[in-house]
Amino acid sequence: MRQDAGDLKDDRRQKTNLNKLQKKLRRNMGQAIADFEMIEEGDKVMVCLSGGKDSFTMLDILMNL
């Protein structure tokens, strides 16, 4: 199925918004980890997941710090 220009523009806008949100979450989480000295160089981190969206988001952010 062919997408029209409006759909493509909406897709780009959604991707841009997602990228901005990911960047903001990573920056804020990284800042909190640094501010409260939660993780230091050489530390091993175990992440427990419930399988929900918030758990997956936390894992994704930690893996990309």
C-alpha positions as CSV (number, residue, x, y, z in Angstrom):
1,M,0.0,0.0,0.0
2,R,1.3,3.4,-1.0
3,Q,1.7,6.2,1.6
4,D,0.9,9.8,0.8
5,A,3.1,12.8,1.7
6,G,1.0,13.5,4.8
7,D,1.5,10.0,6.2
8,L,5.3,10.2,5.5
9,K,5.5,13.5,7.3
10,D,3.6,12.1,10.3
11,D,6.0,9.1,10.4
12,R,9.0,11.4,10.4
13,R,7.4,13.5,13.1
14,Q,6.8,10.5,15.3
15,K,10.3,9.2,14.8
16,T,11.7,12.6,15.7
17,N,9.5,12.8,18.8
18,L,10.6,9.2,19.8
19,N,14.3,10.1,19.4
20,K,13.9,13.3,21.5
21,L,12.1,11.3,24.2
22,Q,14.8,8.6,24.2
23,K,17.6,11.2,24.4
24,K,15.9,13.0,27.3
25,L,15.3,9.8,29.2
26,R,18.9,8.7,28.8
27,R,20.3,12.1,29.8
28,N,18.1,12.2,32.9
29,M,18.8,8.7,33.9
30,G,22.5,9.2,33.4
31,Q,22.5,12.4,35.4
32,A,20.6,10.7,38.3
33,I,23.1,7.8,38.3
34,A,26.0,10.3,38.4
35,D,24.4,12.7,40.9
36,F,23.7,9.9,43.4
37,E,26.8,7.8,42.6
38,M,24.6,4.7,41.9
39,I,26.9,3.1,39.4
40,E,30.7,3.4,39.3
41,E,33.3,2.3,36.9
42,G,33.7,-1.5,37.1
43,D,30.4,-2.1,38.8
44,K,28.2,-5.0,37.6
45,V,24.5,-4.3,37.3
46,M,21.8,-6.9,37.6
47,V,18.5,-5.8,36.1
48,C,15.2,-7.6,37.0
49,L,12.3,-7.3,34.6
50,S,8.6,-7.8,35.1
51,G,8.1,-7.8,31.3
52,G,6.2,-4.5,31.3
53,K,6.9,-1.5,29.2
54,D,8.6,0.4,32.0
55,S,11.0,-2.5,32.7
56,F,11.9,-2.8,29.0
57,T,12.5,0.9,28.8
58,M,14.7,0.9,31.9
59,L,16.8,-2.0,30.4
60,D,17.1,-0.3,27.0
61,I,18.2,3.0,28.6
62,L,20.8,1.2,30.8
63,M,22.2,-0.7,27.9
64,N,22.6,2.5,25.9
65,L,24.2,4.7,28.6
